[in-house]
Amino acid sequence: MTEFNRDLLAELDLGTVEDTSFKGADDDDVQMFVLLPPGFDASKKWPLLSLVHGGPHGAWTDSFHYRWNAALWAAPGYVTAAVNFHGSTGFGQAFAESILGAHGDKPFTDIMNAADTLTARDYVDGERLAATGGSYGGYMVSWILGHTDRFSALINHAGVYDLMAQFGSDWTWGRANNYGASPWEDPARIDRWSPSRFAEGFS
């Protein structure tokens, strides 16, 4: 609606963006944006960074935003994947609700499958993988840390580490529906998807 920053943005090389999909959990099609960094050269090997959005009921979109800006992450030289995993909005109600009661399940599969899809490309270095996310994205980064050693770096911003502690310290409206139970009804159900229960795998 405005062009206040037109001249400044014209000076920037924001790389290129690809809108693509791959097979995720349950063999469903999962959409993602892939950002190639400025000065991209397909003959070179580039590290891969996976961005995990919050919510989880939210989505990466084809919009420019000054917070969690994917182009900013790609700029230092990362092939950057913004995956709209199961639970994301914009792909139907069933897709959004498919993670209720199992927040760590299908999104984890989707993020791993996205990494497999991209590391199959010659220009992605499968030995240099990173992931970052905030809020639910931070939760998922902690979940990843306890379930695979594929990633060289993981950044958890404001993410939940212990679901029981979250119930004790935060607003709980709707949370029992999201997690499949409340701690006083079925504590094992909550614990099953708490990253803290897999801290043995942290390294």
N, C-alpha and C positions, 0 to 999 in steps of 0.2 A: 504493500500500500504506500510505501515511501521509498525514496531513493537516496536517503541521507548518506549511506555508505557505498554508493555505487562506485565512486572513484577508488576508494580503498579496496573494495572487493575485486576491482578490475586488475589490481596489481598482484593478486594472489593466483598461484597455480594450485587449484584444489584437487588435482588428479582427476581420475575418471571413476564413474560408478556403474556397476553392473547389477541388474535386477534379475535374479535367477532362482532356481529351486532345486531341491534334492530330495531323496527319500529319507524320511525320518522315522520316528517311532511308529509302530503299526503299519509300516510301509506307506505312510501318508506323505503327500507332497508338502514340503516345508519351504517357505519363501525366505530368501535372505538378500541383503544388499552386500556387494563386495566392492570395496573401495581400493583402487590401485593408487599408490603414492605418486606425488609429483616426480617427474623424471623417471617414471617406470620404464624398465628395460626387461623384456621377457627373457633375455638370454642370461640374466643374473638370478641368483637365489635370494628370496626375500623372506623375512620372518612373518609369521601369521599372528594376528591379534584378533581374538574373538570378543566382541562387545555383548554383554548380557543385560538386557533392559530390565527395568524394575517392574513392579506391579504385584504379581506377574501378569495381571490383566492390563496390558499396554502393548505397544508395538513400535518398532522402528518404522519410520515412514520416509517418503521421498521429499522431506522438507529440510530446510536449513535452520539449525537452532544453535544458539550460543552456549547451551549447556549440553554436555555429552555430545559434542560435535564430532561426528565420525571422521570428517575431513581432518580435524586437528590430530586425531590419533594416527591417521595414515601419514600425515605430513613428515614425521621423522624417518619414515622408510618402512612402514608396516603395511602388508596386505591386510586389510581390516574387514572382518566379517560381522555384519549386524544381522543376527539370526532371529526370525520371528517364530520361535519354538512353540510347541503345544502350550496352550494357555494364553497365547497372544490374542489380542482382539483384532477384528477386521476379517476374520476367516470363518465366521459362523459361530453360533452359540455352542454347538457340540465341541468344536475345537477349543474354545475358551474354557469350557467346563471339564475337559478331558483330564486335567491334572488335579481336580479337587480330591483331597484326601491322599494325594501322593505327589507332593510338590517337587520332589527330587527325581522323579522317575522319567517321564517322557521328555522333559526339557533337557535332561542330561544326555539322553540318547540322541536327541536332535543336535545338540552342540558337538557331541563326539562325531556324529555322522557328517556334520558340516566340515569338521576338521579333516575327516577322511576324504571328503569330496575335494577339498581345496589342496590338501597335500599331494593329491594325485596329479596336480598340475605341476609341470616341470619347474616353474619359477617359484614355487613355495618350498621353503626349507622345513621339512618335517621334524627337524631336530631343534627348531627355534619357534616354539609355540608359547603364546601368552593369552591370558583371558582377564577381563576386568568387568566389574558390574557394581551397581549401587542398589541398596535396599533389597528387593528380591534378587536382583542381579548379584549382590554381595552374598546373599544366602547361597545362591547357586555356585559361586566361586568357592565358598567353603565346602560345599558338597563335592565339587570337582576335586578339591584337594584331598578329601578322604577316600576318593574312589579311583583315582588314576594318577600315574606319575608322568604323564605325557607332557605336561606343561612346565616350561622352565621358569615362568613367572606368573603369579596370580595376585590380583589386586582386589581386595574386598573393601568397598566403600559403604559404610553405614549398613552393613548386612547382618542379618540374624545368624548367630552361631548356635544358640540353644533355644529350641522352640518352647520348652517348659518355662525358661526364664522370661521369654517374650510374653507369655500369658501372665506372668507375675508382675510385669513392669510396664505394660503398654495397654492401650485401648483394645478391647477384645471384641467389639461388635463385628459379627460375621465371621470371626476367626474359626470358630468350631466348624462351620460349614466349609471353609477353605481347607482346613486341615483334616477333616473327616470325623472329628470328635473334639471334645474338651478334655483337659487333663483329668478331671474328676469323673468322667464317664469312661474313658478308654485311654489311660496313660500310655499303654504300649503302642497305640496307633500314632500318638504324637511323637514318641521317642523314635519310632521307626524311621522317621524322615528328618530327624534332628542331626545336623552336621557334627555336633559335639560327640555323638555316639560313635563316630568314625575317626576320632582324633588320633587313634593309633596309627592311621595311615598318613598323618601329616608329616611332612619332612621338608 
